[in-house]
């Protein structure tokens, strides 16, 4: 399990990854079922090697949503 101080965490599955020139729009379907959309850098999406169907966690801190993957 990924250790992180943020407490607002939602496990889910990547629904889509739309990569732009600078940022990537990642849609994560969580268990309820609800989809959370995160705008992350293209570099972060590539570093995590995100693809449709990946199990991830949407981590919400303040006004941002980050994406984590083990």
N, CA, C and O of each residue as an XYZ file, in Angstrom:
280
protein
N       0.850     -1.183      0.000
C       0.000      0.000      0.000
C       0.891      1.240      0.000
O       1.848      1.333      0.769
N       0.566      2.176     -0.862
C       1.277      3.448     -0.950
C       1.055      4.236      0.336
O      -0.085      4.387      0.776
N       2.127      4.739      0.944
C       2.009      5.552      2.149
C       2.039      7.017      1.759
O       2.936      7.467      1.046
N       1.041      7.759      2.237
C       0.935      9.190      1.925
C       0.126      9.853      3.034
O      -0.733      9.211      3.637
N       0.386     11.127      3.309
C      -0.280     11.806      4.410
C      -1.717     12.207      4.096
O      -2.515     12.410      5.011
N      -2.056     12.323      2.818
C      -3.419     12.732      2.448
C      -4.426     11.686      2.914
O      -4.159     10.488      2.811
N      -5.570     12.113      3.423
C      -6.581     11.193      3.943
C      -7.787     11.031      3.022
O      -8.537     10.065      3.159
N      -7.982     11.943      2.101
C      -9.116     11.857      1.170
C      -8.696     11.024     -0.027
O      -8.248     11.557     -1.042
N      -8.845      9.701      0.101
C      -8.381      8.778     -0.925
C      -9.538      7.926     -1.410
O     -10.362      7.474     -0.615
N      -9.598      7.707     -2.709
C     -10.658      6.913     -3.312
C     -10.039      5.923     -4.294
O      -9.430      6.329     -5.284
N     -10.192      4.630     -4.025
C      -9.680      3.620     -4.950
C     -10.595      3.562     -6.164
O     -11.811      3.695     -6.024
N     -10.038      3.367     -7.342
C     -10.840      3.307     -8.552
C     -10.050      2.755     -9.715
O      -8.949      2.231     -9.549
N     -10.633      2.879    -10.900
C     -10.037      2.372    -12.134
C      -9.984      3.493    -13.157
O     -10.932      4.266    -13.293
N      -8.862      3.580    -13.883
C      -8.722      4.600    -14.918
C      -9.744      4.329    -16.015
O      -9.777      3.242    -16.592
N     -10.578      5.328    -16.296
C     -11.598      5.226    -17.340
C     -11.064      5.740    -18.667
O     -11.400      5.209    -19.725
N     -10.215      6.795    -18.610
C      -9.594      7.319    -19.820
C      -8.416      8.207    -19.459
O      -8.351      8.755    -18.359
N      -7.476      8.346    -20.405
C      -6.327      9.244    -20.273
C      -6.233     10.028    -21.576
O      -5.941      9.457    -22.627
N      -6.482     11.335    -21.512
C      -6.374     12.198    -22.690
C      -5.135     13.072    -22.522
O      -5.135     14.002    -21.716
N      -4.069     12.775    -23.288
C      -2.807     13.489    -23.159
C      -2.770     14.685    -24.095
O      -2.970     14.555    -25.303
N      -2.511     15.855    -23.515
C      -2.323     17.073    -24.286
C      -0.844     17.398    -24.339
O      -0.028     16.603    -23.874
N      -0.474     18.549    -24.895
C       0.939     18.897    -25.013
C       1.617     19.150    -23.664
O       2.827     18.965    -23.540
N       0.846     19.573    -22.647
C       1.431     19.897    -21.345
C       0.790     19.100    -20.208
O       1.483     18.666    -19.287
N      -0.524     18.905    -20.268
C      -1.231     18.205    -19.203
C      -1.975     16.990    -19.753
O      -2.186     16.857    -20.959
N      -2.363     16.112    -18.834
C      -3.168     14.944    -19.188
C      -4.424     14.946    -18.335
O      -4.355     15.191    -17.130
N      -5.572     14.676    -18.947
C      -6.847     14.606    -18.243
C      -7.137     13.135    -17.971
O      -7.304     12.349    -18.904
N      -7.197     12.760    -16.687
C      -7.371     11.365    -16.284
C      -8.726     11.219    -15.589
O      -8.993     11.891    -14.593
N      -9.574     10.343    -16.115
C     -10.868     10.064    -15.496
C     -10.754      8.763    -14.717
O     -10.355      7.736    -15.266
N     -11.109      8.808    -13.419
C     -11.022      7.651    -12.532
C     -12.416      7.309    -12.037
O     -13.081      8.136    -11.414
N     -12.862      6.080    -12.316
C     -14.166      5.620    -11.850
C     -13.976      5.002    -10.475
O     -13.248      4.021    -10.325
N     -14.636      5.579     -9.462
C     -14.504      5.054     -8.105
C     -15.679      4.138     -7.783
O     -16.622      4.027     -8.567
N     -15.619      3.496     -6.647
C     -16.518      2.411     -6.299
C     -17.997      2.775     -6.198
O     -18.831      1.876     -6.309
N     -18.360      3.994     -6.000
C     -19.739      4.326     -5.639
C     -20.856      4.130     -6.661
O     -21.957      4.012     -6.123
N     -20.861      4.070     -7.896
C     -19.883      4.462     -8.913
C     -20.014      5.939     -9.288
O     -21.088      6.420     -9.650
N     -18.919      6.614     -9.191
C     -18.784      8.019     -9.563
C     -17.451      8.147    -10.285
O     -16.524      7.389     -9.997
N     -17.333      9.089    -11.218
C     -16.061      9.321    -11.891
C     -15.471     10.636    -11.405
O     -16.142     11.668    -11.413
N     -14.218     10.593    -10.985
C     -13.470     11.779    -10.573
C     -12.511     12.116    -11.703
O     -11.838     11.228    -12.227
N     -12.439     13.387    -12.087
C     -11.534     13.807    -13.149
C     -10.363     14.575    -12.543
O     -10.566     15.525    -11.787
N      -9.141     14.166    -12.870
C      -7.931     14.828    -12.386
C      -7.170     15.391    -13.575
O      -7.003     14.709    -14.586
N      -6.708     16.627    -13.461
C      -5.851     17.231    -14.469
C      -4.433     17.179    -13.922
O      -4.090     17.916    -12.998
N      -3.602     16.298    -14.498
C      -2.225     16.115    -14.035
C      -1.283     16.408    -15.196
O      -1.706     16.471    -16.350
N       0.001     16.586    -14.878
C       0.953     16.870    -15.952
C       1.122     15.649    -16.852
O       0.936     14.510    -16.422
N       1.475     15.907    -18.097
C       1.733     14.820    -19.048
C       2.865     13.944    -18.519
O       2.817     12.719    -18.635
N       3.883     14.577    -17.939
C       5.022     13.840    -17.395
C       4.571     12.882    -16.288
O       5.029     11.741    -16.234
N       3.678     13.340    -15.410
C       3.181     12.484    -14.330
C       2.399     11.296    -14.891
O       2.554     10.169    -14.419
N       1.560     11.546    -15.896
C       0.786     10.463    -16.522
C       1.721      9.440    -17.166
O       1.475      8.237    -17.093
N       2.790      9.920    -17.794
C       3.753      9.021    -18.421
C       4.592      8.280    -17.380
O       4.867      7.091    -17.543
N       5.006      8.977    -16.301
C       5.780      8.335    -15.236
C       4.983      7.206    -14.576
O       5.547      6.172    -14.217
N       3.673      7.407    -14.418
C       2.812      6.379    -13.828
C       2.393      5.329    -14.850
O       1.802      4.309    -14.495
N       2.699      5.584    -16.114
C       2.306      4.680    -17.208
C       0.812      4.366    -17.128
O       0.405      3.206    -17.200
N      -0.002      5.423    -16.978
C      -1.446      5.243    -16.832
C      -2.083      4.780    -18.134
O      -1.779      5.284    -19.215
N      -2.977      3.805    -17.996
C      -3.751      3.355    -19.147
C      -5.118      2.894    -18.664
O      -5.303      2.594    -17.484
N      -6.064      2.841    -19.580
C      -7.420      2.437    -19.257
C      -7.409      1.070    -18.572
O      -6.753      0.137    -19.035
N      -8.147      0.967    -17.463
C      -8.263     -0.283    -16.726
C      -7.312     -0.411    -15.548
O      -7.451     -1.339    -14.752
N      -6.327      0.514    -15.412
C      -5.398      0.467    -14.287
C      -6.124      0.734    -12.972
O      -7.017      1.580    -12.914
N      -5.745      0.016    -11.919
C      -6.252      0.288    -10.571
C      -5.405      1.415     -9.988
O      -4.179      1.308     -9.944
N      -6.046      2.492     -9.542
C      -5.353      3.660     -8.990
C      -6.124      4.173     -7.781
O      -7.189      3.649     -7.454
N      -5.598      5.182     -7.123
C      -6.304      5.897     -6.072
C      -6.372      7.366     -6.453
O      -5.367      7.944     -6.865
N      -7.544      7.979     -6.321
C      -7.680      9.423     -6.478
C      -7.470     10.019     -5.094
O      -8.222      9.721     -4.166
N      -6.448     10.863     -4.953
C      -6.097     11.452     -3.670
C      -6.403     12.936     -3.734
O      -5.829     13.664     -4.543
N      -7.312     13.380     -2.875
C      -7.769     14.766     -2.926
C      -7.165     15.550     -1.761
O      -7.324     15.180     -0.598
N      -6.473     16.634     -2.093
C      -5.896     17.509     -1.085
C      -6.190     18.941     -1.506
O      -5.854     19.349     -2.618
N      -6.808     19.691     -0.630
C      -7.210     21.071     -0.921
C      -8.063     21.101     -2.195
O      -9.097     20.436     -2.258
N      -7.643     21.860     -3.202
C      -8.433     21.959     -4.430
C      -7.872     21.105     -5.553
O      -8.291     21.251     -6.702
N      -6.936     20.220     -5.249
C      -6.304     19.400     -6.271
C      -6.647     17.934     -6.100
O      -6.941     17.479     -4.995
N      -6.608     17.197     -7.200
C      -6.733     15.750     -7.172
C      -5.473     15.185     -7.803
O      -5.142     15.509     -8.944
N      -4.762     14.329     -7.049
C      -3.561     13.670     -7.543
C      -3.919     12.216     -7.856
O      -4.961     11.729     -7.417
N      -3.075     11.528     -8.602
C      -3.303     10.120     -8.929
C      -2.087      9.328     -8.465
O      -0.952      9.721     -8.735
N      -2.316      8.203     -7.761
C      -1.240      7.332     -7.298
C      -1.449      5.931     -7.850
O      -2.582      5.485     -8.034
N      -0.341      5.242     -8.112
C      -0.397      3.874     -8.633
C       0.771      3.097     -8.049
O       1.894      3.602     -8.024
N       0.528      1.870     -7.576
C       1.614      1.037     -7.059
C       2.239      0.258     -8.178
O       3.176     -0.507     -7.949
